[in-house]
Amino acid sequence: MHATCCLDPRPAAPALIRWSLGLLMLTSGVSKLMNLGGFVNGYLQPAFEQTFLPGWLTAGYGYALPPIEAALGLLLLLGVCRTCVLLLNGLTLLSLAFGQILLKNHGTVANVFLYLLMTAAALWMSAEDRWVLGGCGCRRRTAAEL
């Protein structure tokens, strides 16, 4: 006889992906927030000064990114407004990939695209993800509304 587990693995798969992405984004955002000036002025601005992006845009992005990453990470971990947050996470990752493409950091671009693939998979499987806290007004459209 085979021992069976009482836990259905289908909701666990998207939850594990979502938690992994949430942990990544939360720790990334918090670590940048701990030294925000150093991140913007010591890393971001010097790295992008040889690109076509204006300094004011790079600085604005640099100051906005860490709290956005931290908030997305926390929301992903909790599962609040899961579909909307996963979509916003994907857009954030696309913006990170764009910057790394400009810097010709191809290895980092590949890593970011793996995180983007994970985000797309979690978004695709989100209907199976039952380990969430609840919604925030994001709802699925019914067939009649389509």
VEXBA-600664 format. One record per residue: z, x, y of N, C-alpha, C, CB in turn. Coordinates in steps of 0.05 Angstrom, whole numbers, padded with zeros to 5 digits, always signed. Glycine has a CB too. Example, Ala and Ser with C-alpha at 12.3 -4.5 7.8 and 13.67 -1.06 7.14 Angstrom:
BEGIN
+00156+00264-00114+00156+00246-00090+00156+00264-00066+00181+00226-00089+00142+00257-00045+00143+00273-00021+00157+00258+00001+00114+00282-00012
# end
This chain:
BEGIN
+00000+00017-00024+00000+00000+00000+00000+00017+00025+00024-00019+00000-00013+00008+00045-00014+00022+00071+00007+00010+00089-00042+00020+00083+00021+00028+00102+00040+00018+00122+00024+00012+00148+00062+00040+00128+00029-00011+00159+00015-00018+00183+00034-00018+00207+00002-00046+00180+00023-00011+00229+00038-00011+00254+00036-00038+00267+00028+00012+00273+00057-00047+00278+00056-00073+00292+00044-00072+00319+00085-00085+00293+00037-00048+00328+00026-00045+00355-00005-00045+00354+00035-00018+00367-00016-00063+00370-00045-00064+00371-00055-00041+00389-00055-00092+00383-00072-00024+00378-00081+00000+00394-00101-00006+00416-00092+00020+00375-00114-00029+00415-00135-00035+00435-00124-00035+00464-00148-00062+00429-00101-00047+00469-00091-00046+00497-00080-00018+00504-00070-00067+00502-00073-00002+00484-00062+00024+00489-00083+00044+00499-00049+00035+00463-00107+00042+00490-00128+00061+00498-00134+00061+00528-00154+00056+00483-00140+00038+00540-00144+00038+00569-00119+00044+00585-00155+00011+00578-00096+00037+00574-00071+00043+00588-00066+00073+00588-00047+00029+00575-00072+00087+00566-00068+00116+00565-00087+00130+00584-00073+00126+00536-00112+00121+00586-00131+00132+00605-00121+00127+00634-00159+00120+00601-00112+00103+00639-00102+00096+00666-00078+00112+00673-00096+00066+00667-00059+00116+00654-00035+00132+00660-00042+00161+00664-00015+00129+00636-00061+00171+00649-00070+00199+00653-00082+00203+00681-00091+00207+00632-00099+00185+00689-00111+00187+00716-00089+00183+00737-00133+00166+00719-00071+00165+00732-00050+00160+00752-00032+00184+00755-00033+00136+00743-00025+00197+00734-00009+00221+00735-00023+00244+00750+00000+00231+00707-00049+00247+00744-00066+00267+00757-00066+00262+00787-00094+00267+00746-00072+00237+00795-00075+00231+00824-00048+00232+00838-00087+00203+00827-00027+00222+00826-00001+00223+00839+00009+00251+00844+00020+00208+00822+00007+00268+00823+00016+00296+00826-00002+00311+00846+00017+00310+00799-00027+00306+00845-00046+00319+00864-00039+00312+00892-00075+00312+00857-00035+00286+00897-00029+00277+00924-00002+00287+00934-00030+00247+00925+00018+00285+00917+00045+00293+00926+00046+00323+00931+00066+00286+00904+00032+00339+00914+00033+00368+00919+00019+00376+00945+00019+00383+00895-00002+00361+00953-00015+00366+00978+00002+00357+01001-00042+00352+00979+00016+00334+00998+00034+00324+01019+00057+00343+01025+00045+00297+01011+00066+00358+01005+00088+00376+01008+00081+00399+01028+00097+00388+00981+00056+00405+01030+00047+00426+01049+00020+00417+01062+00043+00454+01035+00021+00394+01076-00003+00382+01086-00018+00400+01106+00004+00356+01099-00003+00412+01124-00016+00430+01143-00029+00454+01130+00004+00440+01163-00016+00465+01110-00027+00487+01095-00052+00479+01079-00007+00499+01076-00052+00455+01068-00075+00445+01054-00099+00442+01072-00069+00418+01040-00095+00429+01095-00117+00424+01114-00126+00449+01128-00109+00403+01134-00107+00463+01141-00114+00486+01157-00118+00512+01141-00092+00491+01178-00104+00515+01119-00105+00539+01103-00127+00539+01082-00079+00545+01091-00133+00515+01072-00153+00514+01050-00178+00499+01059-00141+00501+01026-00175+00474+01066-00198+00456+01070-00216+00465+01093-00188+00428+01075-00204+00469+01117-00220+00476+01140-00235+00502+01136-00203+00478+01165-00222+00524+01127-00237+00549+01123-00259+00546+01101-00218+00571+01115-00253+00530+01080-00272+00528+01058-00298+00513+01067-00260+00513+01035-00295+00494+01085-00317+00477+01093-00330+00485+01119-00309+00449+01095-00321+00507+01132-00333+00514+01158-00362+00524+01155-00316+00535+01171-00370+00532+01132-00398+00541+01128-00416+00519+01119-00399+00564+01107-00406+00494+01117-00422+00471+01109-00431+00456+01134-00407+00453+01090-00447+00436+01131-00456+00420+01153-00436+00400+01163-00482+00406+01146-00414+00397+01149-00393+00377+01156-00378+00387+01181-00374+00372+01133-00375+00369+01201-00360+00377+01225-00330+00381+01219-00364+00357+01248-00318+00398+01234-00289+00404+01229-00271+00380+01232-00280+00425+01248-00277+00363+01251-00261+00339+01256-00262+00320+01231-00269+00324+01281-00285+00319+01218-00288+00302+01195-00273+00314+01171-00318+00299+01188-00275+00340+01168-00261+00354+01146-00231+00351+01150-00269+00383+01145-00221+00355+01174-00192+00352+01180-00183+00324+01175-00186+00361+01209-00198+00304+01185-00190+00276+01180-00189+00269+01151-00209+00258+01195-00209+00278+01136-00209+00274+01107-00185+00287+01094-00235+00284+01095-00179+00312+01103-00157+00327+01091-00130+00314+01096-00157+00354+01102-00126+00302+01119-00101+00289+01125-00099+00261+01111-00097+00286+01155-00122+00248+01107-00122+00222+01094-00120+00224+01064-00147+00207+01102-00132+00245+01052-00134+00246+01023-00107+00246+01008-00149+00271+01016-00088+00263+01015-00063+00264+00999-00048+00237+00997-00045+00284+01011-00044+00222+01019-00030+00197+01014-00047+00177+00998-00023+00184+01041-00073+00178+01001-00091+00161+00985-00088+00168+00956-00120+00163+00995-00090+00194+00949-00087+00202+00921-00060+00194+00910-00089+00233+00919-00038+00198+00925-00012+00191+00916-00009+00160+00911+00010+00200+00936-00020+00145+00930-00018+00116+00927-00035+00106+00904-00028+00102+00953-00059+00116+00901-00076+00109+00878-00062+00116+00852-00103+00122+00879-00050+00140+00851-00036+00149+00827-00013+00130+00819-00026+00177+00830+00003+00123+00839+00026+00106+00833+00016+00078+00824+00043+00103+00858-00004+00068+00838-00015+00041+00830-00027+00042+00802-00035+00032+00850-00041+00064+00795-00052+00067+00768-00030+00068+00747-00070+00092+00767-00009+00083+00753+00013+00085+00733+00026+00057+00729+00034+00105+00743+00029+00042+00750+00041+00016+00747+00022-00006+00737+00053+00008+00774-00003-00002+00741-00023-00022+00733-00026-00045+00752-00015-00033+00706-00018-00040+00777-00020-00061+00798-00048-00062+00808+00000-00056+00821-00060-00085+00809-00087-00089+00819-00107-00069+00806-00088-00085+00850-00104-00068+00780-00117-00048+00763-00147-00044+00769-00114-00054+00734-00162-00065+00769-00191-00063+00772-00199-00052+00799-00205-00091+00768-00187-00063+00820-00192-00053+00847-00184-00024+00851-00178-00071+00868-00161-00017+00840-00151+00010+00843-00169+00030+00827-00122+00012+00833-00178+00022+00803-00196+00039+00788-00222+00044+00803-00201+00027+00760-00232+00023+00815-00257+00026+00831-00252+00045+00855-00267-00002+00841-00230+00041+00869-00224+00059+00892-00219+00088+00882-00199+00049+00907-00207+00091+00859-00203+00117+00848-00230+00131+00842-00186+00116+00822-00249+00115+00831-00276+00126+00826-00290+00135+00851-00292+00106+00812-00287+00119+00872-00300+00126+00898-00287+00151+00910-00298+00103+00918-00260+00153+00907-00246+00177+00916-00256+00202+00901-00216+00174+00913-00259+00199+00875-00268+00222+00858-00297+00229+00866-00267+00215+00829-00313+00210+00872-00341+00216+00881-00340+00232+00907-00357+00190+00885-00322+00225+00925-00321+00240+00950-00311+00268+00945-00301+00226+00970-00293+00272+00926-00284+00299+00919-00307+00315+00906-00260+00298+00899-00322+00302+00889-00345+00316+00877-00365+00324+00898-00358+00297+00856-00370+00307+00917-00389+00313+00939-00381+00339+00953-00392+00290+00958-00355+00340+00960-00346+00364+00974-00348+00389+00957-00317+00360+00982-00342+00387+00932-00344+00410+00914-00373+00418+00909-00330+00405+00888-00391+00399+00910-00420+00405+00908-00428+00422+00932-00437+00379+00905-00419+00413+00956-00426+00429+00980-00416+00457+00978-00414+00415+01004-00392+00461+00966-00380+00487+00963-00392+00503+00940-00350+00485+00960-00409+00490+00924-00421+00503+00900-00401+00511+00879-00438+00527+00908-00379+00495+00877-00359+00499+00857-00366+00482+00833-00330+00492+00868-00385+00491+00817-00397+00475+00796-00377+00468+00774-00421+00489+00784-00359+00487+00767-00339+00481+00747-00320+00459+00756-00323+00506+00741-00312+00459+00781-00295+00438+00791-00310+00411+00792-00285+00445+00819-00336+00412+00799-00352+00388+00799-00352+00376+00771-00381+00394+00809-00356+00392+00751-00356+00383+00723-00329+00369+00716-00362+00406+00703-00307+00382+00724-00281+00370+00719-00278+00343+00733-00258+00389+00728-00286+00342+00758-00284+00316+00773-00301+00295+00760-00293+00321+00802-00325+00302+00750-00342+00282+00736-00329+00273+00710-00369+00294+00732-00314+00290+00697-00299+00281+00673-00278+00261+00680-00286+00305+00658-00264+00265+00703-00244+00246+00712-00258+00220+00720-00228+00257+00736-00282+00222+00732-00298+00199+00739-00306+00183+00714-00322+00207+00756-00314+00198+00694-00321+00185+00668-00297+00170+00656-00332+00206+00648-00274+00183+00658-00249+00170+00648-00244+00144+00665-00225+00189+00650-00248+00146+00691-00244+00123+00708-00263+00100+00700-00247+00130+00738-00288+00107+00696-00308+00087+00688-00301+00075+00661-00336+00100+00686-00291+00091+00642-00283+00080+00616-00259+00062+00619-00276+00103+00597-00240+00069+00635-00216+00052+00639-00225+00026+00653-00195+00066+00656-00243+00028+00671-00253+00004+00685-00268-00014+00665-00272+00012+00708-00284-00002+00648-00300-00017+00628-00281-00031+00608-00319+00001+00614-00259-00018+00601-00240-00029+00581-00217-00044+00594-00230-00007+00564-00218-00048+00620-00195-00059+00634-00187-00087+00624-00200-00061+00664-00205-00102+00613-00198-00129+00603-00179-00127+00579-00223-00144+00595-00180-00104+00564-00162-00100+00541-00135-00089+00550-00175-00081+00522-00133-00079+00574-00108-00066+00583-00087-00088+00590-00113-00048+00608-00067-00090+00573-00047-00110+00577-00021-00098+00588-00040-00124+00550-00019-00072+00590+00005-00059+00599+00004-00054+00629+00009-00032+00584+00006-00076+00644+00004-00075+00673+00027-00092+00685-00024-00086+00682+00032-00088+00710+00053-00103+00724+00042-00129+00735+00065-00087+00746+00017-00130+00742+00007-00155+00753-00015-00151+00773+00029-00171+00766-00023-00172+00785-00046-00172+00803-00037-00171+00832-00064-00195+00798-00057-00169+00849-00053-00168+00878-00074-00184+00892-00052-00139+00889-00084-00204+00879-00105-00220+00892-00133-00213+00881-00105-00216+00921-00135-00192+00866-00161-00185+00853-00163-00202+00828-00163-00154+00846-00183-00219+00827-00185-00236+00803-00214-00235+00793-00178-00265+00810-00216-00241+00768-00243-00242+00755-00257-00268+00762-00241-00238+00724-00283-00266+00767-00298-00290+00772-00305-00303+00745-00325-00283+00787-00305-00329+00746-00312-00344+00722-00342-00345+00719-00300-00373+00722-00352-00353+00696-00381-00355+00692-00393-00375+00712-00387-00364+00663-00379-00396+00719-00389-00416+00738-00393-00404+00766-00371-00440+00739-00376-00384+00773-00378-00372+00800-00400-00352+00801-00352-00359+00807-00410-00342+00779-00431-00322+00779-00457-00336+00784-00432-00306+00753
# end
